């Protein structure tokens, strides 16, 4: 088991630069421009800076943890954080190793969990850096998850579809309310990401993941409010980060959490 876990970790290190490349490419940057306008509600938005330099293909594909070596600043993220690339590389390696460690008796599930976990990680980083979740990842993610769902051991045949519908339906009223009040409550990208989570996790695991995401997001929101009250600049909360965190926890440990909750709060 240890050798195979290490092989999965090595595969994650090799995959990490590709994940970083996807994060840099989505959302796409207008050609010849270093700025991107991120829309919020009713035409409002904010402008962010993105790196003008892109590492060469050798650096991106064949040199894991490229950001740690800096490469004259090419390892910087959109936010200017120098070490986003190595962090993503290491997190990808850790997620793939955990996939095999947790599901070693099922090759298909270990590989599928690795793929979906990597997608959740990429979307979380994108949302953190841009407050934008691209349809080019969430919508194909829903389709792929629905295609895989009949083969998941924890899902009934129609549970993937039910989870996707539930994920879309739970948060869409918040978007309608935000548009009605002309305030930033939640974006459609978060709704589609929730549908992606539901298609992967099914209804029962989705609700557990959303609960964890709402819980951690609520703690972060309180921290933002406290900082705003102390005079710090107000900022939008990247809620997709917390949805991804809840989804990742349940993707790996959903059955254990539900069993523990059943024993603790029901028995």
N, C-alpha and C positions, 0 to 999 in steps of 0.2 A: 504493500500500500504506500509506503514512504517513497519508493522510487517513482511510482506513477504520479503521486502528488507533486513531486519535484518536476516531473515532466510537464504536468499541467501548469505549474508555476513558470517554468521556462517558456512555455507557449504563451503565457500571459505577458511575459517581458517582451517577447517578439511582437505580440499583438498590440501592446501599449502604444508604440509610436503611430500605428495606424489609427487607433482610437483618437490620439491627439490630433492627427491630421483631419479626421472627420469633425472633431470639435472645432477646428480652425476653419473648416470649409462650410459648416452649417451654423448659422445662416450665412449665405454667400455674401461676400463683400463686393460692392459695385466696382467694376473694372476701373483701375486708375485712381481709386479713392481709398483713403485710409479711414474714412468716417462711415458710420452706418447709423441711419435713423431708426430707432426702435419705437414703433407706434404703441400707444397704450389705448386710451378710450377717446373716441370722437376726435381723432386727429391730433390729440396731444401726444407728446413723446419726449424722448431725450436722445442726445447724440453721444455715441461712445467712440473711443479710439480702438483700432485694431492694429496689430503689427503689420508693417509693410513688408518685412523680410520673411520669407518662407524657407525653411531648411531644404536642402537638396534631397532628392529621393533616397540616396544612400543613408543620409542621417535619419530620415523618417522611418525607413523600413528596417535597416540593418544595424542601427545603433540604439539599443534600448537605453532608457534613462539619459537621452540626449540632452534634455534640459539641464541636468546636473552639471554637464560640461560647458554649459552656456553657449558655445558656438557663436561668440560675439553678439550675444543678445537674442539669437534666434530661438532660444528656448522660452522666451517670454510669452505669456498669455495675453488675451485682450485687455485684461486689467493691469498689465504690467508686472504681474507676479512672476518672478524669475523661475520658480521651481514648480510650476503647475505640471509641466511635462513629466518630470521624474515621479511626482506624486501619483499622476494618472497611471504611469507605467507600473509602479509598485502596487497600486490598488487593483489594477487589472490582473497582475500576477497573483495577488492574494485571493481575488474572487475566483479565478480559475482553479487554484489549488484547493480552496474551500469547497468548490463544486464536487471535485473528486473525493475529497475527504468525507463529505457529507453523504454522497450518493454513490459510493464505490461499488455497490452491488448492481447498479443500473447505468450502463454506459450511455444509453440514449438520454436519460434524465440528466446525467452529469454534463453532457455536451450541450443539451438544450438550456439548462440553467446557466451555464457559462455564457452562452450567447445572449440570453435575455438580461443577465446581470450586467454584462458589458454595455448593452444598450441603455439600461437604466443609469449606469455611471456616466456615460457620455451625455445623456440628456440632462442629468443633474448639473454637470459642469457647464454645459451650454446655458442653462437657465441661470446659474450663478453669475456667469460672466455677462450675459446679455438680456436677461429676463425675457427670453424668447425660446420657444420650443418648436422646432421646425416640423411642419406637416410631412416633409420628405422622410422623416424618421418615425414619427408616431403612427401615421396612417399605415405604411407598410408593416410596421411592427404589429398592429392589430391584425392585419391579414395573415401574417406569418404565425402569430400566436393562435389564431383560430384554426389554422391548418394543422398545428401541432397538438392542439388541445384534446382531440380524441385519444391521443396516445399517452396523455399524462395520467399517472396512476392515482393522483389525488382528485381528478375531475371526473364528473359524470359526462356522458356524451354531449349534452347541451349546455354544460356549465360554463364553458368558455364564452359562448354567445351571451348567456345570461349575465356573466360577469362584465363583458364589454358594454352591454346595454346599461347595466347598473352603474358602471364607472362613468359613462357619459351623462346619465340622468342625475346623478347625485350632485354634481357641481354646476351643471348648466343653469339652474335657477340663480346662482350667484352671479353669473355673467349677465343674465337678463336684468337683475337688480342693479348691477353696476352701470349698465347702459342706461337704465331708466333714471338713476340718480346722477349719472355722469361722474362717477367716481371709480377709482381703480380698486376693484374688489378681487376679481379673478379673471384671467384671460382664457380665451378659447383653447390655447395651447395646453393649459393645465387640464381642461376638460378632456381633450383628446388623449393626453398622457394618462389620465385616470382610466379612460376606456382601454388603453393599451395594458395597463396594470390588470384591469378586470379580465381581459382576454387571456392573460398569462396565468392569473391566480385563481380565477373562478370567484363566485360570489362570497363564499365563506371566508376565504383567505383575503379577498379584496377588502372586506369590511375590517378585518383585523389590521391589514396594512394601512388603510386610510385612518383608522383610529390612532395608530402609532405615528403616522405622518402629521395628523392634526395635533396630536399631543406635543410632538417636538416643534412643529411650526408655531404652536401657541406660545411655547416657552420663548422661542426666538422673537415672536411678535412683541411679547412683553418686554424683552430686552431692548428692542428697537424703540418702543414707546418710552422707556426709561431714558434712553439716550437722547431721544427727541426732546423730552422734558428738561434735559440738562443742557439743551442748546445745540446738540449735534444736528447735522443736516438730515432731514427726513429722506428716506429712500424706500423704493418698492421692495417688498419681501419676495425673494425668489422661491415661490411655494413649491415649484417642481422639485427642488432639492429635497424637501421633506417628504414629498410623495415618493420620490425615488428611495429615500432612506427607509421608509416604512415598507415599500415593496421589496427591497433587498432583504430586510430582516425576515419578512414572511416567506419570501422565496426559498430561503435556506432553512428557517426554523419555524415555519408556520404550524406544522403539525405538533411540534413540541409545545409551542405557545398555547395553542387551542386546548391540548390535553391538560396542560398545567392549569389553565383558566377554568376548565371544567371541573377538575378536582378541587381547586382552591375555592371557587365561588359558588359551585352548584352542590357539591357533596357536603 
